[in-house]
Amino acid sequence: MNTRVTRIVLPLGGAIAASGMIAASLTTSATAAAPAADGMATSKAAAQSTVKYWAASNGKALKAATRYGEDAATRSKIKLGGGDAEPDGKSGQVAPIGQEKITPTRARNVNLPRTLGKVFFRLGGKHYFCSASSIQSKYRNLVATAGHCVYDTDSNRDTLDRWVFIPSYYQGKTPYGIYVGKTAYTHFDFANFEDFDRDYAFVTVYDGIMPGSWKDTGRLGDNVGGQGFAWNQRIGQSVHAFGYPAAPHPDGDKPFTGQTPKLCYGKTYAAAAVADFKAEEQIAIKCSMTPGASGGPWIAQYSSSKRLGYINGVTSLVGDRDGNDRYDFATSPYFDSETYSIYKQAANAWSGKIGR
């Protein structure tokens, strides 16, 4: 992402780039998926090599990873409201998985979702991260994140070099293992036209591997559950937005480290257009998270006791709404019927095991 763009609004985590692998992208109106020329870790050997890479030296590369992007101040006052985000059909939901037997109760504090985690990848010998979440799927193997955490719009090339997901990541720990990406699904308009109205991706992952022992930890959704999925939802409902912010605010204050998860809570607005990102149909919430939280889930109807709800957005952009050099809002693509079409294809894709 160049500095001219980041003066207006900054992707949380920047325009993520690694080299390697988009395995599938949607063509035309999100009705058909086709494999790209390159693939992710489509073989067991490649996936095992990826785990070894990140697990080496007691996870040194994981701890050293940073969010990718510029730290440019956003000077423009961005208006909340007035955008073109709206349903393109009937609303729908796919139920979450993992805590069906738990009876919801009132909780004084917000319990963070076990599904929340970080994705890690490599570019030019350096290590970067984004935020993401496990989401419901047929084979319990799917991750939801931002499109720019999968595909580099600047160079128009595949971006998934050694791409992995670590759920419940906390200060370098991998409590449920490392999950290597196998197949990624994005919208055609994001990869080909850099349209941030389609800044989302769904990635299938292999069963987890516990570093050191090479023990197969099983399927992602069996271990941490999977958030539900919702589309064509009304604007104005409240959501919990989760992520791993890391960068300082434009004024230099750095309240976040990127090593622990954080959250914002508020009702959604139709976001005003951001021309440099071709974003005209995004939604926004008031939020003080900084770059690093890209791809983190926006969860509606979140149950703190079950730690589950319905993902109907992922963090895309962040900005300074009132021009005081403090990030105070975040945006997400509006999840509509095309988003559901892409999710549905990804949610029915099998991945498999790579460990013992």
N, C-alpha and C positions, 0 to 999 in steps of 0.2 A: 504494500500500500504506500503510495507516494505521499510526501508531506503536504502537497496541495490538498489532497483529499482529507487527510486527517485533521486539517484545521476546521473542517466542518463537522465531521462526526467520525468516531474511531471504532473499528471493529474490536470487540473485546477479545484480546488475543492477537489482533492484527489479521492480515490476510495470510492465513496459515499456509505454509508451503513445506512439503517434504518431497521426496521423489519416489515415484513408484507406482501407485496403484489406485485407480478407480476401476472397480470390476464391473460396474453396470451404471448406466445413466439413462434417464427417461427421454424418449424421443416424442416429438409432436406434443400433444396435449396430455402428457403424463399417462399414456395408455399402453405403452410398450417399452420394455427394457431391453437394452442390447449391450453385450460386453464390450468394453473398451479394448484397445490394442494391448495394453499392459494389464497385469492382474495383481491382486494382493498376494498374500501368502497362500497360494492355492494348492500347495503341496505340504505334506506333513513335515518334510525335511526343512522347508523354508520357514514354516511356523515354529519349529523347534529352534532353529537358528535365531529367530527373533526373540524368543524367550531367553535364550542364553545371552543375547546381547544386552538386554535390559537387566538381567539378574546378576551380571558380572560385577565383581568387586562390591558385593553386598548392596546392589542397587545403586551404585554411584551415579550412573547416568540419569536415573529417575530423580534423584535429589538435586542434580545439577540443572535439570530442564527449566527453561523459562518460557513465559508466554512470548509469542512472536509479534512484533509490530513496533511502530514508532510511539513515542511519548509526546505527541504534539497536543497543545492546548486547543480546545474547541471554543472558538470565539463567538460563533453565531448563536443567537437565541432561537432555539428550536421550539416550535409550537406543539403542544399536545392537543390533538384534535384537528379535524379538518381533512384527514387522509381519506383514501378511497377503499380501505379495507371493509369488506362486507361478505356475507355468505354467498356462495354460488349455487346453492341447492339446499337440500334438507340437512339438518344437523344430525350427528351420529356419535356414538361412543363405542369403544371396545374396552371391556372391563379389565382392571388390573389383576395380577396374579401374585400369589405368595403368602397372603395373610387372610385367606378366606374364612378360617375358623376363629379369628379374633373378633370379639365384639367391640365396636368402636366406643370409646369413652372420652369424656372431656379431659383435655390435658392443659395444664397451666402454661407449660412451655412447649415450643415447637420441637419435636423430635426430628432430627435430620433423616432423610430417606437413605436406606441402605443401598438403594439403586444408584445413588449419586456417586460419581467418580471422575477420574481424569483420564483423558486419552493422551498418549505420548507418541511422538514421532521424531524423525531426524531430517535435517536439511543441511547440506554442506558441512557435515561433520558436527553440527550443533544439535542440541536437543530442545524440543519445544513441547508445550502441552496446551490442551483445551479442557473444557468441562463437558460432561455428558451424563447420560443416564441409561440404565437398563429399561427396556420397554417390552410390553407383552408381545409374544409371538408364538407361532405354532410349535417351534422347536426350542423355545426359551433361550434364544441365542442372539438377541438383537439389541443394538445400542442406538440411541437417538442423539444427534449432536448438530452443530451448525455446518452448513455446506462449506464455509471457508475453512473449516477444520479438516476438510477432506480434499478439497480441490483449490489450487492456487490460481485465482483469476488473473493475476498479473502476468504470469508466464504461460497461461493456458495449457498447463500440463498436469498430469496426475501427481498427487501429492502425498501418497501414503507410504513412505519409506519406514519400515519397521513400526507400523501402526499397532498400538495395543490399547486396551481399556483395563483400568484397575478400579473396580467398585470399592466404595468406602475407603478410598485412599486417605491416609492421615499421616502427615509428617514422615513420608518415606515408607510407610508400612503397606503391605499387600495382604490384608487379612483373608481374602477369598481367592487369592491367586491372580495370575496374569492371563488375560484373554486376548488372543491374537486375532486381528481383523482378517476376514476372508473375502467378503464381498461388500462393496459399498453401492448404495443407490442414491442418486441425486436427481434433481430436476434438470431437464435439457436447457432451460433458459438460464439457469445459474452458471453451468459450465460453459455455455456458448455465448451468452450475452451479458454475463456478469450482473445479473439481475438479482439484487438482494431481497426482492420480494419472495424469492425462492431459496433463501439462504438456510437450507436444512438438509440433513443427510441421515440415512439409516444404514447401519453397518452390521453385518452378521459376523459373529465371532466363534472361534473354536471353543470347546470345553476348556475350563481353566487349568492352569498348571501352577503348583506351588513352588516358588523358587527354592533351589537347593535340593529338595527331595525328589523332584520331578513327579510328584504324586498328582494324579488327575483329580481335580477338585469337583468335576462335574459341570453341569450346564449352568450358565449364568443365572437364568431365571429361577432355577431350583435353589440356588444359593442365596440370592438377595431379593428375589421377587422381580416383578416387572410392572412399571407404571402402566395404567391404561392409556388409551389414545382417544382424543376428541377432536372433531372438526366441525366447521361451520357453526361455531359457538357465538353467542351474542357478545358484542363488545360492551364492556362495562362491568363484567363480573370480576370478582377478586381472584388473584392467583398468588401462589408462592413461587418465587424465582430463586433457584439455588445455583451455586457455582463456586469457583475457586479464584477469586480476584487476587491480583498480585501487584499490578503497577501502581505507582503513586498518582495522586490527583495532579492536574496541571499546575497547582500552586506548590507542588513538591511534597506535600504531606503524604505519607505512605502508611495507611492504617492496616493494610493486608499483606500477608506473606506468600499466598498461593499454596501454602502447605496444609491449610485447614479450610473446610467448607463454610460458606456464609449464605445468608438469604436476604431477600427483600419480599415485602408483602404489599399488595395494593390492587386497585381495580385497573383494568385495561382501558386505554383510550385508542382511538384511531390516530396513528402518528402522522404528522405532517410530512410531506414529500421531502426526500433527501436526494437531489438530482444526481450528485456524483456517484451514488450507489444505485441509481435507477430504482430507488425504493419509493413506491407510491402507495403500497397497500400493506404496510406494516402496522403493528399495534405497539403500544408503549406503556410502560409503568414508571412511576417515580421510583428511583433506585440509586443508591450511592455506590454500588459495586463498581470496581475499576477493571481495566483490561486484565484478562486471564480467565474470566468467567464465561467466555464465548462457548456456546453450545450447551450451557447449563439449562435444565428443564424449567419450563413454566408449568406449574401443576395446579389445575383447578380442582375444587372439591377435595382438597388435601386432608386426609385423616391423620392426625399426629400419632394416634395410638397404633394404627395399621402402617403408618409411614407410606401410604399409597394414595393415589388420586389419578387424575387424567392429564397427561401431557397435551397441552394445546398451544405450545410455543417453545422456542429455544432462543436463548439470548443471541442477538445478532450484532447490534450496534450500541454504543454508549455515547452520551454527550453531555454538554454543559448547557442546561436550558436557560439559565438566567445570566450567563456570562461572568460568573464570579470565580472561575478557575477551579470549580469543584464538579465532578461528574454527579449528575442528579437525575438522570433518566436512562433507561435501557429500552431497546426495541426488540421485536421478534417478527418474523414473517407471520402473516395470518394463515392459519391452517384451514384450508378449504378442501373441496372434493379432489383436486389434483394432488394435494398432499396425501390424502387418504389413499389414492390410487398407488402412489409410490410406496407408502408405508405397507400397504397390503401385499405388494409383490415381495418386499423385503421380509415381511413377517411370515411368509410361506417358504422361505429358502432355508435349506438344511446346511449345516457346516460340518460337525463331527468332532472326533477326538484327535489329540496329538500326543498325549502322554501315555504312561503305563496304565 
